[in-house]
């Protein structure tokens, strides 16, 4: 059975690189009639190539995810043209590594705005637009193992991710009567755009992550993307309010 039926419409944020880009690419490849709405703060060469390869099947907004009015207006406009989405993968976010005493309250607010409030905005807007639309909507919030585990120098990031997971649990209950499923995926350390710099600049910490990952390696973006697409596909018809870990066994220790 295919993950997606014909003419599936999906929204993927933070799709310029890493997990978001891998998810967008796999979704467009999975069915020749799929239509994607992508949002990222910059139009990368990879996005430009996908727009060319999948001409007419990818609408792209270059915008900061925190520009809520701009994001909502654009989504409403595209939805009016192509139809209400079947799913949304809320992947956009920012990294933050600061010691507690070095982090200002404004640092916490900035990370929360990007990693949490902006994802909540998309959920609110899509659920508002759904109204009397009968077809299911599946939403996936990309969180992190940092939301559930303590890590040195990651309190700003951890607060944003744990708050996101708390929202998802309550939203799953409240939105279930509207035929909306919402879940979280918690990746571990993934070989994305920052991994080489991390390895070069913080080699001891990089080695520590490997030693604490039972599978002994970092994950690949395509591995997280494949699971993400399953969670928003027609094959996931009953899971909601759950947090799924994809971390090489890290949180099983």
C-alpha positions in Angstrom: 0.0 0.0 0.0 1.3 3.4 -0.9 2.0 6.0 1.8 0.0 8.6 0.0 -3.1 8.6 -2.2 -3.2 10.5 -5.5 -3.3 14.3 -5.3 -2.0 14.5 -1.7 -1.3 18.1 -0.5 1.3 18.7 2.1 2.9 21.6 4.0 6.6 21.3 5.1 8.3 24.1 7.0 12.0 24.6 7.4 12.5 22.8 4.1 15.6 24.6 2.9 18.0 22.0 4.3 18.4 19.1 6.6 15.3 17.0 7.7 12.9 19.4 6.1 14.6 19.3 2.7 14.8 15.5 2.9 11.1 15.3 3.8 10.1 17.6 0.9 12.2 15.7 -1.6 10.9 12.3 -0.6 7.3 13.5 -0.6 7.5 15.0 -4.1 9.2 11.7 -5.4 6.6 9.4 -3.7 3.7 10.2 -6.1 3.6 12.1 -9.4 0.5 14.0 -8.4 1.6 15.2 -5.0 1.6 19.0 -4.3 3.8 20.6 -1.7 3.8 23.9 0.0 7.3 24.7 1.4 8.3 27.4 3.8 11.9 28.4 4.7 13.8 31.5 5.6 16.0 31.2 2.5 15.7 29.8 -1.0 18.6 27.4 -1.1 20.1 25.9 -4.4 18.4 22.7 -3.4 15.0 24.3 -3.3 15.6 26.1 -6.6 16.5 22.7 -8.1 13.3 21.1 -6.7 11.2 24.0 -8.0 12.6 23.3 -11.5 12.3 19.5 -11.3 8.8 19.6 -9.9 7.5 22.7 -11.7 3.8 23.3 -10.9 3.9 20.9 -7.9 5.9 23.0 -5.4 4.8 26.4 -4.0 7.5 28.0 -2.0 7.5 30.9 0.5 10.8 32.4 1.5 10.0 33.8 4.9 10.9 33.7 8.5 8.5 31.3 10.2 8.0 34.0 12.9 6.3 36.3 10.4 2.9 34.8 11.4 0.7 37.1 9.3 2.8 36.6 6.2 2.9 32.8 6.6 -0.8 32.6 7.3 -1.8 34.8 4.4 0.4 32.8 2.0 -1.0 29.5 3.2 -4.6 30.7 2.9 -3.9 31.9 -0.6 -2.3 28.7 -1.8 -5.0 26.5 -0.2 -7.7 28.5 -1.9 -6.0 27.6 -5.2 -5.0 23.9 -4.8 -7.2 22.7 -1.8 -6.9 22.0 1.9 -3.8 20.1 2.9 -3.7 16.5 4.0 -0.8 17.0 6.3 1.7 19.5 7.7 5.2 18.8 8.9 6.3 21.6 11.3 10.0 21.3 11.1 11.3 24.9 11.1 13.3 25.8 14.1 16.6 27.2 15.4 19.5 25.7 17.4 20.7 27.4 20.6 23.6 26.5 22.8 24.0 28.8 25.8 24.8 28.3 29.5 22.0 29.4 31.8 23.9 32.3 33.3 24.9 33.5 29.8 21.4 33.3 28.3 19.2 36.3 28.7 15.4 36.1 29.1 15.3 37.5 25.5 17.3 34.5 24.3 14.7 32.2 25.8 11.9 34.2 24.2 13.5 34.2 20.8 14.0 30.4 20.8 10.5 29.8 22.1 9.0 32.1 19.4 10.8 30.2 16.6 10.6 26.6 17.9 7.2 26.6 19.7 5.0 29.6 19.1 5.5 29.6 15.3 4.5 25.9 15.2 1.5 26.6 17.3 0.5 29.4 14.9 0.4 26.9 12.0 -1.7 24.4 13.9 -4.1 27.1 14.9 -4.4 28.6 11.4 -4.9 25.2 9.7 -7.4 24.1 12.3 -9.3 27.3 11.9 -9.4 26.9 8.1 -10.6 23.3 8.3 -14.1 24.3 9.6 -16.5 21.9 7.8 -13.8 20.1 5.7 -14.3 16.4 6.3 -11.0 15.0 5.2 -8.5 14.2 7.9 -5.6 16.5 8.7 -2.3 15.0 10.1 0.2 17.3 11.7 3.7 16.4 12.8 5.8 18.6 15.1 9.5 18.0 14.8 10.9 18.2 18.3 14.1 16.7 19.7 15.4 14.3 22.4 16.5 17.5 24.1 12.9 18.1 25.0 12.8 15.0 27.2 16.4 14.7 28.4 18.7 17.2 30.1 21.8 18.4 28.3 24.5 20.9 29.3 24.2 24.3 27.7 20.9 23.4 26.0 18.3 24.9 28.4 17.1 27.5 25.9 16.6 24.9 23.2 15.2 22.2 25.7 12.5 24.6 27.0 11.2 25.2 23.5 11.0 21.6 22.6 9.4 20.3 25.9 6.9 23.1 25.6 6.1 22.0 22.0 5.5 18.4 23.1 3.2 19.7 25.9 1.1 21.6 23.3 0.9 18.6 21.0 -0.5 16.4 23.8 -3.3 18.8 24.6 -4.0 19.7 21.0 -4.4 16.0 20.1 -7.3 15.8 22.6 -8.9 19.1 21.7 -8.7 18.7 17.9 -9.6 15.0 17.6 -13.3 15.8 17.1 -12.3 17.9 14.1 -10.6 14.8 12.5 -7.1 16.2 13.2 -4.3 14.0 14.4 -1.1 15.6 15.8 2.1 13.9 16.9 5.7 14.7 17.7 8.9 13.1 16.3 12.0 13.4 18.5 15.2 12.9 16.4 18.5 12.3 18.1 21.8 13.6 16.7 21.4 13.8 12.9 23.9 14.3 10.1 22.4 17.6 8.8 23.9 20.9 7.7 25.6 21.6 11.0 27.1 18.2 11.7 30.5 18.7 10.1 31.0 22.0 11.9 30.0 20.4 15.1 32.5 17.6 14.5 35.3 20.0 13.7 34.6 22.6 16.4 33.5 20.3 19.3 35.2 17.0 18.5 35.2 15.8 22.1 31.5 16.5 22.4 30.9 14.8 19.0 32.7 11.7 20.2 30.6 11.8 23.4 27.4 11.7 21.3 28.6 8.6 19.5 29.6 6.9 22.7 26.1 7.5 24.1 24.2 6.4 21.0 23.7 2.6 21.2 23.8 2.3 17.4 27.2 4.1 17.4 26.4 6.7 14.7 24.4 9.8 13.9 21.2 9.4 12.0 20.7 10.5 8.4 18.2 13.1 7.3 16.5 10.6 5.0 15.9 8.3 7.9 14.1 10.9 9.9 12.2 12.1 6.8 11.0 8.5 6.0 9.5 8.1 9.5 8.0 11.6 9.4 6.2 10.9 6.1 4.8 7.7 7.5 3.4 9.6 10.5 1.5 12.0 8.3 0.5 9.4 5.7 -2.8 7.6 5.2 -1.2 4.5 6.9 -1.2 6.4 10.2 -4.9 6.4 11.0 -5.1 6.1 14.8 -2.0 7.5 16.5 -2.4 11.0 18.0 -0.8 12.9 20.9 2.3 10.6 20.7 6.0 11.3 20.7 8.0 9.0 18.5 11.8 8.7 19.1 14.2 8.2 16.2 17.6 8.5 18.0 19.6 5.3 17.5 18.5 4.0 20.9 19.6 7.1 22.9 16.5 7.4 25.1 16.3 3.6 25.7 19.3 3.8 28.0 
